[in-house]
Amino acid sequence: MKPKFLVILDQAIKEGVLCGYKKASEHNENPSKEHICETIEECVLGSLYEHFELELVHKLWASDGFTK
């Protein structure tokens, strides 16, 4: 059995974005764009850590798709 890597990655990113957006506006009705982006980034990384091994997350983050 082989996992569907892109499906799991897509799900983890979507979960992180949704969580980050909700968390950014949790205690602030009008958060700055910078705060929203930072919170989403933190939550996406957290979600990736939940679904993938630490080494793989670091490789993904360092690749072109995740550079800042």
C-alpha positions as CSV (number, residue, x, y, z in Angstrom):
1,M,0.0,0.0,0.0
2,K,1.3,3.4,-0.9
3,P,0.0,6.7,0.4
4,K,-1.3,9.4,-1.9
5,F,1.4,12.0,-1.1
6,L,-0.1,15.0,-2.9
7,V,-3.6,14.4,-1.5
8,I,-2.2,14.3,2.1
9,L,0.0,17.3,1.4
10,D,-2.9,19.3,0.0
11,Q,-5.1,18.3,3.0
12,A,-2.3,19.3,5.5
13,I,-1.9,22.7,3.8
14,K,-5.6,23.4,3.6
15,E,-6.0,22.5,7.3
16,G,-3.1,24.8,8.2
17,V,-4.4,27.7,6.2
18,L,-7.9,27.4,7.7
19,C,-6.5,27.0,11.2
20,G,-4.1,30.0,10.8
21,Y,-6.8,32.3,9.4
22,K,-9.1,31.5,12.3
23,K,-6.3,31.8,14.8
24,A,-5.2,35.2,13.4
25,S,-8.6,36.7,13.9
26,E,-9.4,34.9,17.1
27,H,-8.5,37.8,19.5
28,N,-8.4,40.6,17.0
29,E,-11.3,41.6,14.8
30,N,-9.1,43.4,12.3
31,P,-5.7,41.6,12.2
32,S,-3.0,43.0,9.9
33,K,-2.1,41.2,6.7
34,E,1.3,40.5,8.1
35,H,-0.1,38.9,11.2
36,I,-2.5,36.8,9.2
37,C,0.3,35.5,6.9
38,E,2.6,34.7,9.8
39,T,-0.1,32.8,11.7
40,I,-1.1,30.9,8.6
41,E,2.6,30.0,8.0
42,E,3.0,28.7,11.6
43,C,-0.2,26.6,11.3
44,V,0.7,25.2,7.9
45,L,4.1,24.1,9.3
46,G,2.4,22.6,12.3
47,S,0.0,20.7,10.1
48,L,2.8,19.4,7.9
49,Y,4.7,18.3,11.1
50,E,1.5,16.3,12.1
51,H,1.3,14.5,8.7
52,F,4.9,14.1,7.7
53,E,8.3,13.2,9.2
54,L,10.4,16.2,10.3
55,E,13.1,15.7,7.6
56,L,10.5,15.8,4.8
57,V,8.9,19.0,6.1
58,H,12.3,20.7,6.2
59,K,13.1,19.6,2.6
60,L,9.7,20.8,1.4
61,W,10.1,24.1,3.2
62,A,13.5,24.7,1.7
63,S,12.3,23.8,-1.8
64,D,11.1,26.5,-4.3
65,G,7.5,25.9,-3.4
66,F,7.8,27.0,0.2
67,T,10.5,29.7,0.2
68,K,9.6,33.1,1.5
